[in-house]
Amino acid sequence: MQYLKKAAMTPASGEDDTRTTVAGMLRDIEEGGEARALHFAESLDGWKGDVVVSKADIAAAAASVPEQIKRDIQFAYDRVRGFAEAQLSSMVEFETELSPGLIAGQRLIPVDAAGCYVPGGRYAHIASAIMSVATAKVAGVSNVIACSPPRKEGGVHPAILYAADLAGADTILSLGGVQGIAALAFGLFTGHKADILVGPGNRFVAEAKRLLFGRVGIDLFAGPTEILVIADDTADADIVASDLIGQAEHGPDSPAWLVTTSRRLADEAQARIPGCIGRLEEPNRSAAENAWRDYGEVVLVDDRDEAVRVSDAYAPEHLEVQAADLDWWLQNLRNYGSLFLGEETTVAYGDKASGPNHILPTKGAARYTGGLSVGKFIKTVTWQRMTRDANRDVGAASARISRAEGMLGHALTGDDRLHKYFREEEFDLEV
């Protein structure tokens, strides 16, 4: 393995300062309630309007959205919802008899309230409203609260309002950043404390979710958007470079990595990067330029097996494969948020409209979790019941194990049942 370009920074750069800022804001809002959330909305976003978006405002926003954009939002919604419904159908409740008279089972119970954060600062993340809200609704969540940063001139972006409403949001809040996450978690303005917080966001939003985890659930630990492209000698250098910069425009701290078995492809792709950046307008151009300069990497590997090992070590959020024998890569790659196989698909399609969710793990979290799915909103809980006869074996075994552990109180709960149900029988309950 040889680095042809090595990143000067890592996704963890600057975390300590962010953590200090966010922790202070969360304490302030929890203690001061809605008044402090409103203070931050005004001081950080310049917003003095209503926080709860009214039905009239949603209708007015819908009227201002061009018809073609409405059709495109519907196109994306249909596919995101369809994929979520397929996920739900793959999850099943069941019961099984583990031994005579001992029946156990599994239930799938949606959480009561979900808070869906929809970014709207540098870019209006229309698709994120669909990805989070529609998936929660398919899961059966009864209270879905969306929030998105207001713009100084007119509140939440009209297309975000339209998309969130179409996807089924019960309430939409005009709040961004840490104050938006705090409002969702603490039940401000709605009276519904979120059981789970989902959705992408900047480093302050991601840190707020991380600090609140445990008090509420979160979809995943997230950071700046990442892309890794695996390419061999069959790949098109123009397409590879375009895809790398297409994700780098998210922000100046968005990693873009190329892993390739071809020195020629590596050199040609790197040569095309400046041109791809130059096609962008500001602020996208500066964001992509800084991201590639500070976080971009190019890794030359000996063969596809080494490419898999390198990619799995990165565990990227988005993983594209532009190489021969796509089925081999599908079978051998393990660590990624979402996988895009072949030149014909690209991260941008998944980000916007193709169906699988775009809220995905970053910073190596793909080693242990996937992205947002219906299952994130559903508690998989277990139950059991048993006959008195089943107690004969289960009760005795449990009592002996409890004594071996030194937990006499546990053992006695089994003893008591055995003595009640089987008065005429003798049991060996000692270790």
C-alpha positions as CSV (number, residue, x, y, z in Angstrom):
1,M,0.0,0.0,0.0
2,Q,1.3,3.4,-1.0
3,Y,-0.2,6.8,-0.2
4,L,0.0,9.0,-3.3
5,K,-1.8,11.7,-1.3
6,K,-2.1,11.8,2.5
7,A,-4.6,13.8,4.4
8,A,-3.3,16.6,6.7
9,M,-6.3,16.3,9.0
10,T,-8.7,13.6,10.2
11,P,-12.4,13.6,10.8
12,A,-11.7,13.9,14.5
13,S,-9.9,17.3,14.1
14,G,-11.4,20.0,16.3
15,E,-13.7,17.8,18.3
16,D,-12.7,19.1,21.8
17,D,-13.7,22.7,21.1
18,T,-17.0,21.6,19.6
19,R,-17.8,19.4,22.6
20,T,-17.2,22.3,25.1
21,T,-19.5,24.7,23.2
22,V,-22.3,22.2,22.7
23,A,-22.3,20.9,26.3
24,G,-22.7,24.5,27.5
25,M,-25.5,25.2,25.2
26,L,-27.4,22.0,26.1
27,R,-27.1,22.8,29.9
28,D,-28.3,26.4,29.2
29,I,-31.3,25.3,27.2
30,E,-32.3,22.5,29.6
31,E,-32.2,24.9,32.5
32,G,-33.8,27.8,30.7
33,G,-36.3,26.0,28.5
34,E,-38.0,27.5,25.6
35,A,-36.8,31.0,26.4
36,R,-33.2,30.0,26.0
37,A,-33.9,28.1,22.8
38,L,-35.5,31.2,21.4
39,H,-32.5,33.3,22.5
40,F,-30.1,31.1,20.5
41,A,-32.5,31.1,17.5
42,E,-32.3,34.9,17.5
43,S,-28.6,35.3,18.3
44,L,-27.3,32.5,16.0
45,D,-29.9,32.4,13.1
46,G,-31.5,35.9,13.4
47,W,-34.9,34.3,13.8
48,K,-37.6,36.0,15.8
49,G,-40.7,34.3,14.3
50,D,-42.9,31.5,15.4
51,V,-41.1,28.2,16.2
52,V,-44.0,25.9,15.5
53,V,-44.7,26.1,11.8
54,S,-48.5,26.5,11.2
55,K,-50.6,24.7,8.7
56,A,-51.1,28.0,6.9
57,D,-47.4,28.5,6.6
58,I,-46.9,25.0,5.3
59,A,-49.6,25.5,2.7
60,A,-48.0,28.9,1.6
61,A,-44.7,27.2,1.3
62,A,-46.2,24.4,-0.8
63,A,-47.7,27.0,-3.1
64,S,-44.3,28.6,-3.7
65,V,-42.5,25.3,-4.6
66,P,-42.2,24.8,-8.4
67,E,-44.3,21.9,-9.8
68,Q,-41.3,20.1,-11.2
69,I,-39.6,20.1,-7.8
70,K,-42.8,18.8,-6.3
71,R,-42.8,15.9,-8.8
72,D,-39.2,15.2,-8.0
73,I,-39.9,15.2,-4.3
74,Q,-42.8,12.8,-4.9
75,F,-40.4,10.6,-7.0
76,A,-37.9,10.5,-4.2
77,Y,-40.6,9.9,-1.5
78,D,-42.1,7.0,-3.4
79,R,-38.7,5.2,-3.5
80,V,-37.6,6.0,0.0
81,R,-41.0,4.9,1.4
82,G,-40.9,1.8,-0.8
83,F,-37.5,0.7,0.4
84,A,-38.6,1.4,4.0
85,E,-41.7,-0.7,3.6
86,A,-39.6,-3.5,2.2
87,Q,-37.3,-3.3,5.3
88,L,-40.3,-3.4,7.5
89,S,-41.6,-6.5,5.8
90,S,-38.3,-8.2,6.5
91,M,-38.8,-7.8,10.2
92,V,-41.1,-10.3,11.9
93,E,-42.7,-11.0,15.2
94,F,-42.6,-14.6,16.3
95,E,-43.1,-17.1,19.1
96,T,-41.4,-20.4,19.6
97,E,-41.6,-23.3,22.1
98,L,-38.1,-23.7,23.4
99,S,-38.9,-26.7,25.5
100,P,-42.3,-28.3,26.5
101,G,-44.4,-25.6,28.1
102,L,-41.8,-22.8,27.7
103,I,-42.9,-20.3,25.0
104,A,-41.0,-17.2,24.2
105,G,-41.4,-14.6,21.5
106,Q,-40.5,-11.3,19.9
107,R,-42.6,-8.1,19.5
108,L,-41.8,-5.1,17.3
109,I,-43.0,-1.9,19.0
110,P,-42.4,1.6,17.4
111,V,-41.1,4.3,19.6
112,D,-43.7,6.9,20.5
113,A,-41.9,10.1,19.4
114,A,-39.1,10.7,17.0
115,G,-37.2,13.9,16.4
116,C,-36.0,14.4,12.8
117,Y,-33.3,17.0,12.2
118,V,-33.2,18.4,8.7
119,P,-30.1,20.5,7.8
120,G,-30.9,23.8,6.1
121,G,-27.9,26.0,6.7
122,R,-25.3,26.0,3.8
123,Y,-27.7,23.8,1.7
124,A,-31.4,23.1,1.9
125,H,-31.4,19.3,2.5
126,I,-34.8,18.5,1.0
127,A,-34.0,14.8,0.7
128,S,-33.1,14.5,4.4
129,A,-36.7,15.4,5.3
130,I,-37.9,12.5,3.2
131,M,-35.3,10.1,4.5
132,S,-36.0,10.7,8.2
133,V,-39.7,11.5,8.4
134,A,-40.9,8.9,5.8
135,T,-38.9,6.1,7.4
136,A,-40.2,7.0,10.9
137,K,-43.8,7.0,9.6
138,V,-43.4,3.6,7.9
139,A,-42.1,2.2,11.2
140,G,-45.3,3.4,12.9
141,V,-44.1,6.2,15.0
142,S,-47.1,8.2,16.2
143,N,-45.4,11.6,16.9
144,V,-42.8,12.6,14.3
145,I,-41.4,16.1,14.9
146,A,-39.1,17.6,12.3
147,C,-37.0,20.7,12.8
148,S,-34.9,22.7,10.4
149,P,-32.9,25.9,10.6
150,P,-34.9,29.1,9.7
151,R,-33.6,31.5,7.1
152,K,-33.6,35.1,8.3
153,E,-35.9,36.2,5.5
154,G,-38.6,33.6,5.8
155,G,-38.2,30.6,8.1
156,V,-37.7,27.0,7.0
157,H,-36.9,26.5,3.3
158,P,-40.2,26.0,1.5
159,A,-39.2,22.8,-0.2
160,I,-38.1,21.3,3.1
161,L,-41.5,22.2,4.6
162,Y,-43.2,20.6,1.6
163,A,-41.1,17.5,1.8
164,A,-41.5,17.0,5.5
165,D,-45.2,17.6,5.3
166,L,-45.6,15.1,2.4
167,A,-43.6,12.5,4.3
168,G,-45.9,12.8,7.3
169,A,-44.3,15.0,9.9
170,D,-46.8,15.7,12.7
171,T,-45.1,18.9,13.8
172,I,-42.4,21.0,12.1
173,L,-40.2,23.4,14.2
174,S,-38.3,26.4,12.8
175,L,-35.1,25.8,14.8
176,G,-31.6,24.8,13.9
177,G,-28.4,23.7,15.4
178,V,-28.0,22.7,19.0
179,Q,-31.1,24.6,20.0
180,G,-33.1,22.5,17.5
181,I,-31.7,19.2,18.8
182,A,-32.3,20.4,22.4
183,A,-35.9,21.2,21.7
184,L,-36.5,17.8,20.2
185,A,-34.8,16.0,23.1
186,F,-36.4,18.1,25.9
187,G,-39.9,18.2,24.3
188,L,-39.9,22.0,24.0
189,F,-42.7,23.7,22.0
190,T,-44.5,20.3,21.5
191,G,-44.7,18.5,24.8
192,H,-43.3,15.4,23.2
193,K,-39.8,14.4,24.3
194,A,-38.2,12.5,21.5
195,D,-37.4,8.8,22.2
196,I,-34.9,8.9,19.3
197,L,-33.1,11.7,17.5
198,V,-32.2,11.1,13.8
199,G,-30.8,13.1,10.9
200,P,-27.6,14.5,9.6
201,G,-26.1,17.9,10.6
202,N,-23.0,19.9,11.1
203,R,-20.4,19.1,13.8
204,F,-22.4,20.9,16.5
205,V,-25.6,19.0,15.7
206,A,-23.7,15.7,15.6
207,E,-22.0,16.5,19.0
208,A,-25.4,17.5,20.6
209,K,-26.8,14.1,19.6
210,R,-23.7,12.3,20.9
211,L,-23.9,14.1,24.3
212,L,-27.6,13.3,24.6
213,F,-27.2,9.6,23.7
214,G,-28.4,7.5,26.6
215,R,-31.1,10.0,27.7
216,V,-32.5,9.5,24.2
217,G,-31.7,7.1,21.4
218,I,-29.8,8.4,18.3
219,D,-29.6,6.9,14.8
220,L,-25.8,6.8,14.8
221,F,-22.7,8.7,15.6
222,A,-22.1,11.0,12.7
223,G,-19.6,13.4,11.4
224,P,-18.7,15.2,8.2
225,T,-19.8,13.4,5.0
226,E,-17.3,10.8,3.6
227,I,-16.8,9.1,0.3
228,L,-14.4,6.4,-0.7
229,V,-14.0,5.3,-4.3
230,I,-12.4,1.9,-5.2
231,A,-11.3,2.0,-8.8
232,D,-9.3,-0.3,-11.1
233,D,-7.9,0.2,-14.5
234,T,-11.3,0.0,-16.1
235,A,-12.6,3.1,-14.3
236,D,-13.2,6.4,-16.0
237,A,-10.9,9.0,-14.3
238,D,-13.3,11.8,-15.1
239,I,-16.2,10.1,-13.3
240,V,-14.0,9.1,-10.4
241,A,-12.8,12.7,-9.9
242,S,-16.4,14.1,-10.3
243,D,-17.7,11.8,-7.7
244,L,-15.0,12.6,-5.2
245,I,-15.6,16.3,-5.5
246,G,-19.3,15.9,-5.6
247,Q,-19.2,14.8,-2.0
248,A,-16.3,17.2,-1.0
249,E,-18.6,20.1,-1.6
250,H,-20.5,19.2,1.6
251,G,-18.0,21.1,3.6
252,P,-14.3,21.9,4.2
253,D,-14.0,18.9,6.5
254,S,-15.5,16.2,4.3
255,P,-13.0,13.4,3.6
256,A,-12.7,12.1,0.0
257,W,-10.6,9.0,-0.5
258,L,-9.5,7.1,-3.6
259,V,-8.2,3.5,-3.3
260,T,-7.0,2.1,-6.6
261,T,-5.0,-0.8,-8.1
262,S,-4.0,1.4,-11.0
263,R,-1.3,4.1,-10.9
264,R,-2.5,5.4,-14.2
265,L,-6.0,5.9,-12.9
266,A,-4.7,7.5,-9.7
267,D,-2.6,10.0,-11.6
268,E,-5.4,10.9,-14.1
269,A,-8.0,11.3,-11.4
270,Q,-5.8,13.6,-9.4
271,A,-5.1,15.6,-12.5
272,R,-8.8,16.1,-13.1
273,I,-9.6,17.2,-9.5
274,P,-8.8,20.9,-10.0
275,G,-11.1,21.1,-13.0
276,C,-14.0,19.5,-11.1
277,I,-13.5,22.0,-8.3
278,G,-13.4,24.8,-10.8
279,R,-16.8,24.0,-12.1
280,L,-18.4,24.8,-8.8
281,E,-19.6,28.2,-7.6
282,E,-19.0,29.7,-4.2
283,P,-19.3,28.7,-1.4
284,N,-19.2,25.1,-2.8
285,R,-15.9,25.7,-4.6
286,S,-14.0,26.7,-1.5
287,A,-15.6,24.0,0.6
288,A,-14.5,21.3,-2.0
289,E,-11.1,22.8,-2.5
290,N,-10.4,22.9,1.3
291,A,-11.8,19.4,1.8
292,W,-9.6,17.9,-0.9
293,R,-6.5,19.7,0.2
294,D,-6.9,18.8,3.9
295,Y,-8.8,15.5,3.9
296,G,-8.3,14.0,0.5
297,E,-6.3,10.8,0.2
298,V,-5.2,8.6,-2.7
299,V,-4.0,5.1,-1.9
300,L,-2.3,2.8,-4.4
301,V,-2.8,-1.0,-3.6
302,D,-1.3,-4.1,-5.1
303,D,-4.6,-6.0,-5.8
304,R,-8.3,-6.1,-5.0
305,D,-7.8,-8.1,-1.8
306,E,-5.7,-5.3,-0.4
307,A,-8.2,-2.8,-1.7
308,V,-10.9,-4.5,0.4
309,R,-8.6,-4.6,3.5
310,V,-7.9,-0.9,3.1
311,S,-11.5,0.1,2.5
312,D,-12.8,-2.0,5.4
313,A,-10.2,-0.2,7.7
314,Y,-11.6,3.2,6.6
315,A,-15.2,1.9,7.0
316,P,-16.5,4.8,4.9
317,E,-19.9,6.3,5.0
318,H,-20.3,6.1,1.2
319,L,-18.4,3.5,-0.8
320,E,-18.4,3.4,-4.6
321,V,-16.9,0.6,-6.6
322,Q,-15.9,1.4,-10.1
323,A,-14.1,-1.8,-11.0
324,A,-14.6,-5.1,-12.8
325,D,-16.5,-8.1,-11.3
326,L,-19.0,-6.1,-9.2
327,D,-20.5,-9.3,-7.6
328,W,-17.0,-10.1,-6.1
329,W,-16.9,-6.7,-4.4
330,L,-20.4,-7.1,-3.1
331,Q,-19.5,-10.4,-1.5
332,N,-16.2,-9.3,0.0
333,L,-16.6,-5.8,1.2
334,R,-17.9,-5.6,4.8
335,N,-17.6,-2.1,6.4
336,Y,-19.5,0.7,4.8
337,G,-22.6,2.8,5.3
338,S,-24.0,2.3,1.8
339,L,-22.4,0.6,-1.2
340,F,-22.7,1.9,-4.8
341,L,-21.7,-0.7,-7.3
342,G,-20.6,0.4,-10.8
343,E,-20.2,3.6,-12.7
344,E,-23.9,3.8,-13.4
345,T,-24.8,4.6,-9.8
346,T,-23.3,7.3,-7.6
347,V,-23.6,8.7,-4.1
348,A,-25.6,11.6,-5.3
349,Y,-28.4,9.3,-6.4
350,G,-28.5,7.7,-3.0
351,D,-28.4,11.1,-1.3
352,K,-31.4,12.4,-3.2
353,A,-33.8,9.9,-4.7
354,S,-32.9,6.3,-5.4
355,G,-34.4,4.7,-2.2
356,P,-32.0,3.4,0.4
357,N,-31.5,5.8,3.3
358,H,-28.8,8.5,3.1
359,I,-28.4,9.0,6.9
360,L,-25.3,6.9,7.3
361,P,-22.5,6.2,9.8
362,T,-19.2,8.1,9.6
363,K,-15.9,8.2,11.4
364,G,-15.5,4.4,11.2
365,A,-18.8,3.6,12.8
366,A,-19.7,1.5,9.8
367,R,-17.6,-1.2,11.5
368,Y,-20.5,-1.8,13.8
369,T,-23.7,-0.2,12.5
370,G,-25.5,0.5,9.3
371,G,-27.5,3.6,8.5
372,L,-31.0,4.8,9.4
373,S,-33.6,2.2,8.7
374,V,-37.1,1.3,9.9
375,G,-35.5,-0.8,12.6
376,K,-34.0,2.2,14.2
377,F,-37.5,3.4,15.2
378,I,-38.7,0.0,16.4
379,K,-37.9,-1.6,19.7
380,T,-37.4,-5.4,19.3
381,V,-38.6,-6.7,22.7
382,T,-39.0,-10.2,24.0
383,W,-41.7,-11.9,26.1
384,Q,-42.1,-15.4,27.6
385,R,-44.6,-17.5,29.4
386,M,-44.5,-21.1,30.6
387,T,-46.7,-23.8,32.1
388,R,-46.3,-25.1,35.7
389,D,-44.8,-28.3,34.3
390,A,-42.1,-26.3,32.5
391,N,-41.0,-24.9,35.9
392,R,-39.7,-28.4,36.9
393,D,-36.6,-28.1,34.7
394,V,-36.3,-24.3,34.2
395,G,-36.8,-23.5,37.9
396,A,-34.3,-26.1,39.1
397,A,-31.6,-25.1,36.6
398,S,-32.1,-21.4,37.3
399,A,-31.9,-22.0,41.1
400,R,-28.7,-23.9,40.8
401,I,-27.1,-21.3,38.5
402,S,-28.2,-18.5,40.8
403,R,-26.5,-20.3,43.8
404,A,-23.3,-20.8,41.8
405,E,-23.3,-17.1,41.1
406,G,-23.9,-16.3,44.8
407,M,-27.3,-14.8,44.2
408,L,-29.5,-16.5,46.8
409,G,-32.5,-14.3,46.4
410,H,-32.7,-15.3,42.7
411,A,-32.4,-18.9,43.7
412,L,-35.2,-18.7,46.2
413,T,-37.7,-17.4,43.7
414,G,-37.2,-20.6,41.8
415,D,-37.3,-22.7,45.0
416,D,-40.6,-21.2,46.1
417,R,-42.3,-22.0,42.8
418,L,-41.0,-25.6,42.8
419,H,-42.2,-26.1,46.3
420,K,-45.6,-24.7,45.5
421,Y,-46.2,-26.5,42.2
422,F,-44.6,-29.8,43.1
423,R,-45.2,-30.4,46.8
424,E,-44.6,-34.1,46.6
425,E,-41.3,-34.0,44.7
426,E,-37.7,-33.6,45.9
427,F,-35.3,-31.3,44.0
428,D,-31.6,-31.1,44.1
429,L,-31.2,-27.3,44.2
430,E,-27.7,-27.0,45.8
431,V,-24.5,-26.6,43.8
